Amino acid sequence: MKNKILKIVTLPFIIFFISFSSFAADLNIAFFASSSENGYNQATWEGVKKAANEAGNVNAEIFNGEFNATLQYGQIEDIIASGKFDGFVVVPNDTVGIAGAIEQAIEAGIKVASSLFPIGPDLTTLEPQVDGLTATAAGSPVYGATLQANEVVKYCADKNPCNTIIMIGQKIYPFDKLRYDTFLEILGKESNIKIVATVEGNYSPDVSLTGMTDALQSAKDVHVVLSNADQHLLGAEIALADAGYNVEDLYLMGGGAAEVAIEAIRAGQWDATFIGVPLSEGYLAAKAVIAALNGENVDPIIDITKPEIVGIDPIITKEVLDANPNWQPEWGG
């Protein structure tokens, strides 16, 4: 009789255990960084890991794209062929060219989210341009560049000429070319604003230092440095100081809202930065992938420039920081 009772009691437990084990099977997510050595990507990776840890049954692994579009494309194809991963989060090096690899992943049943930039030929929209793309956690490069350039126009309103140096990552990147063209279009409408040099900083303070030093050999009486990346300004301000400028007297606009930028803005050394929330981008992109893998409906558009998501105005100045004393940047720079 005792044995019969034991069988009756344990049978539901066995059924529950089998059922729960099946439900809780581990999921594997690959994070394709544009460069794992880049601070912005490192913070995005922290967001991916945060989402994986919260889910409890998700493993995540990072792959270094080394700012090389061809390498990243091959990595994605190799990981698809391995059959080891259920989901991808991608920070694309080539937002247009990578679409072919993403299509292959989706055809293989892999859930894919893009972070930082949309994937496809139109970088002005967050609407999916690849059929089956799970989500895009990003902002339009044109939107950010427009806000930045308009701030320069305001600053230069009473200066004629207003000599401006533009710093950009690399014009070969589709997203940077779009930003650069937006800068030129808006600033070019103002007769008092003179573009005296363009520096490609490649998201490196050292490269930016060298580039700005070279630019200052011919560019004189500089009033403004407009950059899409805070890392560029780290090198630029050294070159400017070495050339005899009092950096606080200039207008310096960066991008990314790195900790170093926020500190410089609070100190009055820099003037503004455009919002960047890499940890949130990685976190929200990974959460979307995990939700899709669990059969949930997912909003494909995650606009990371919206104040309700990032918690602050997209153009961050000292006045904005003073009005939001509890806001904290998501990466070091």
N, C-alpha and C positions, 0 to 999 in steps of 0.2 A: 504493500500500500504506500509506504514511504517513497519508494522508487517512482511510482506513478505520479505522486504529487510533485516530486522533483522535476519530472519531465514536463508536467503541465506548467510549472512556474518558469522553467528555463526556456521553453519554446518561444514565447513572445520576445524574450530578451535576445535570443539568437536572431529572430526575424528583424528586430529593431537594429541590432548591430550590423547585420548585412546591409540593411536599407540605409543606415546612416553612413556606413563606410563608402557605399556607392555615391551618396550625395556629396560627401566631403572629399572626393578624390582631388588630389592636388592639380592646380592649374599652373602652367608655366608661361611667363611673359618675358619677351625679349625687349630690351630698351636699346634702340639704335641711336646713340649720341652722334651729333655731327662731329664732335670731338670730346672725348672723355676727359681731356686735359683742360678743357675750357671751363671756367668757373660757373658760367650760366648753365651749361649742361650738367655739371656736377650737382647743382641745386635741383635741376629737373629730375635727376636720378634719385635724389633724396625724396622727392615727391612721389615718384613711382614706388619706391620701397615703402613709403608710409602707407600708400593705398594697399600694397600687397600684405603688409603686416596687419593692417586692420581687417582684411578679409580672412586672414588666418590659414587659408589653404592655398595660398598663392606663392609661388617661387618666382623671383625676378633675377635676370642676368643682364649685364650691360655689355655692349659691343662698341668699340671705338672706331668712329668713322674718319678720324684724323683730318677733318675738313677736306676730304677727298670723295667727290661724288661717285667716281667709278668704283672705289673701294667699298663704299657703303652699299651701292647697288649689288655688288657681288656678295657682300655679307648677307644681305636679305635673301638672295637666291639660295645661298648655302644653308641658311637656317630653315628656309622652307623645305629644302630637300632632306634635312635631318629629321623632320617630323617630330621634333621634341617640344615645340612650342605651340601654345594655343592662341596667344595674343601678342601683338606688337604695339609698342609706342615708339614713334619715329620722330626725331628732329632732323628734317631733311637738309642735306647739303645742296642738292639740286631739286628745287621744288617742282620743276616740270619733268625732268628726266627720270625722277624716281617713280613716277606714276606707273610705269610698266612693271616694276618689281612689286609695287603695292597691289596691282591687279592680279599678279600671280599668287600673292599671299591670300587674297580674298577668295580666289578660285579654289585654293587649297583648304578653305574653311577656317582660315585664321581671322580673328577679329583685329582690326587695325585702327589706331587713333594717331593723328598727327599732332605734334606739339610745336609751339612757337610760330609756325607758318602753315598756311593752307598747302595742300598738295594739288597741283594742277596748273594750267597755264594762266589762270586769272587769280592774281594774288590780292585782288581787292574784295574778294568775297570769301565768307566762311562756309557757304553752301557746299556740300560734297560735290567734287568734280570727278571723283572716281566712284563708280557704282559699287555700293556695298561698304563704303568707308564708314566705320562706326561713329567716329567723332573727330572734330578738330578743336583743340584747345589753343587758340591763337588770337592774334589781332592782325588787321590789315596793315602792311608796311606803309601804304599810302596814307592811311588815317594818322598814324603816328608821325610820319614825316611832315604831313600838312600842319599838324598842331605845332611841331617844333619850328618849322619855317615861319609860321604866323607869329610866334613869339619873337623871333628875330626881327621881323618887320616892325613890330611894336617898339622894340628897343631902338631900332635904327631911325625911327620917325623923325627925330630932331637932329640927325647926324648926316652931313653931306660933305664928303663921301662917308659911307659906313663900310669900311674894308673888312671883308669876311673871308675866313678860311673854312672850307668844308672838309670834314674828316669822315670817311666812309670805310666800311670793312674791306670789301673788294668789289669793284664794279663788275667783275666777272660773275658774281653771284646774282641770280635773277632778283632776289629780294632787295639786295643792296643797290642794284642798278635802278630799281623802281624808286627806292628812297632818294637816291641821288638825283634822278630825273625830276622827282617831286620838289626837292630843294631848289633845283635850277629853275623850274617853272615858276614857282611862287616868288622867289627872290628876284628872278629876272624881270618881273613886272615892275619892280621898284627902281627908278632911275638913280636913286642915291646909293643903292647897295651895289658894291663892287666885289665880285668874287675874285680874290687876288691869288688864291691857290687852292688846290685839292690834294689831300693826303689820303692814301689808302693805308689804314692802320692795321688791318688784318686781325682786329680784336686783341692786339698785343701792345702793352705799354712800351716795350722795347722798340718794336717796329714803328710805333707812333712817335716816339722820341726822335728816332733817326729821320723819319719822314718830315716831321715838323721842323727839325733843325735845318734840313735841306731847304724846305719851303721858305723859311725866314731869311734865307740868303738873298732872295729877290722880293719877297713880300714885306713891305714896310708899313709902318703906322697901322697895325692891325687893331681892330676894335672888337671883332666877334670871332669866336670859334664855335662852329655848329657841327656837332658829331652825333652819329647814330648810336655810339657806344661809350659808356663811361670809361672803359679800359683805355680808349684812345686819349682821353683827357689826362689820364695819369702821366702819360709820356709827354703830351703836349705842354702841360704846365711847366714841366722841367725845362723844356726847350725855350719856352717863352721867358721864363725867369733868367735863363742863361743868356738870352738875347737882350736883357735889360728891361723887360716889361715888369710892371707891378701887376701880377695876375688878377688881383682883386679889382683893378680898374677896368678890366675887360669883361665882356659878356661871354660866359662859357655855358654852353648847353650840351648835356650828354644824353645818353639813353640807356635804360636798363634798371634804373633805381637801385644800383648796388650800394652796399653799406658805405663804401668809400665816398660815393657821390653824395649820399645823404649827409654824411659828416662834413663834407666840403661845403655843401649848401648851407647847413646850419651855421658853419663858421664864417660864411660870407666869402669864401674862396671861389666857389662856383655859383652859378645863378639858377640853374634848373636841370632837370633830367626827365625824360619820358619814362612812364611806368614800365616796369618789368617784374613779373612775379613767377620766376621759373619753377619754384617749388610747387606753387599752385597749379601751374600748367601740367607738370608731370603727374601730380596727384589727381587732378580732375580727368586727365586723359586716361590714366591707368584705371581709375574708378569706372569710367565709361566702358572700357574694354572688359573689365571684370563683370560688370553688370550685364553686358551683352552676352558674355559667356555663360552667365547664369540664367539666360532666357528673358531678361528684363528689357523693357523698352528704354531706349536711350535717346536723348536730345542730341542730334549730330553737331549742333553749334554751341560752342562754349567760348564766348567772347571775353577774353581775359583783360580787355581794356575797360570794361564796365566798372564804375565805382562800386556797385553792389557786390561785385566779385572781389575786386582788389582792395576795397576799403578806403580809397583815396582818389583824388582827382588825377587824371592821367598825366598832366604836366605838373611836376612836383617842384615847388619853389619854397623859399623859407616861410612865406606867408601860409602856404598850404600845410607845411609841417607844423607851424605854430598852432594852426587850427585843428590839427590831428596829432596831438602829443603822444598818443598810445600806438600809433602806426609804426611798424618795424619793417625794414627791408628784408628780402628773402634770400639774399646772397651777398657774398663779400665783395666781388668785383675782381 
